[in-house]
């Protein structure tokens, strides 16, 4: 069966389309890449989108013609608060984090990075849980308490990229991932790591833990079930390897087996990737074009900063002035267009009193009729010569009757030349002659064909041995004009007499 369509009331219901308050207030992000293609920039962008899930556009499709203004324009309706840009140049790769819609902008240089697939493949026990990406990660910052404006801006930017966690009503089952940002004061580098969180019960042997977690134990090397639980080598991994600092007391019940409320458990981290080593280059006030608040390598004096600020203000004022002029020109064009439209519609209306519909008067105010213009007379006065006859043809006012074209019959017969049967017998009948058809009425006078009786050529129309005789009263005339026909082939050569004879014989047959 086909998919059932939703009804009209369901489609128009506004309550079903309203998002939850938590989703609207949570920070959303766009992660894109720009610059020179290649260098695993696209794979790194996809891995960073995986870190920012679920409040990010994981399937965002971008093109070369898209600009930063395009993403900023749609950021408001989609509740996007941050824009991360991975750019690749000839000098290296950079990461720019923008706070929408007005900044600031942090620019980092990427010294080293490792993709998620490389990190996972290097682990002995690979653990990637897809359900962990249904909730946002926990952000952990280390050593960002130094003196300076850059430390406060970096800490606030990284914290606001992820949703805040309320410790009073947080659900521990939703905390499945964490992002660690560590700053090294000596090298001025920031290490970025992404981990998966796993909670394991403490104080339970390995055999008991397997039975509690629902795994089927292997009793092939044991004589009894008690030996499986009391064997010395079956101690828990957490009791042997884990540091006591990793042990915590759970305040809530965890879904995983063996972790009880108010019981001791151990926290284990499994790296998911990617790895990034970043260096802060500069901090700008606006979106990629504002005042530089901090720069790692370039330092300017107060006078230079004032000059730069004045130039920026002058440029901003000029931009606003041009925008006002453009708006005024746009309004003037729209008004002129509207006036032209109204004028056109007014002229299209049929008004008898308008000048367009007034008739031309045939006489002046005194009642004297206007005379028709004489073009020929004007020509004589201006040029001083008589015009040609065809230059100004005289049109008569009297209309001529339509004369149908004369169609001559095939054999016209005149009434005065017709005679009765008795006139024909008495010889009073006058022989019909037609100049256009020759004396006998059947000849081809305009082609100047000579008499066929004296022709040396014999054909079916001129036979001396005919029964009726060559000079018969009913002699036949060649209507096909075969005597004057050109017997040359297409090549243009004359046909020999022998070939002419063969042709005539074939025609006789």
Beta strands, then each sheet from edge to edge (+ up, - down):
strand 1: 28-35
strand 2: 80-88
strand 3: 93-99
strand 4: 105-114
strand 5: 138-142
strand 6: 177-184
strand 7: 189-201
strand 8: 247-249
strand 9: 264-271
strand 10: 275-284
strand 11: 292-295
sheet 1: 1+ 2+ 3- 4+ 10- 7+ 6- 5-
sheet 2: 1+ 2+ 3- 4+ 10- 11+
sheet 3: 1+ 2+ 3- 4+ 10- 7+ 9- 8+
end
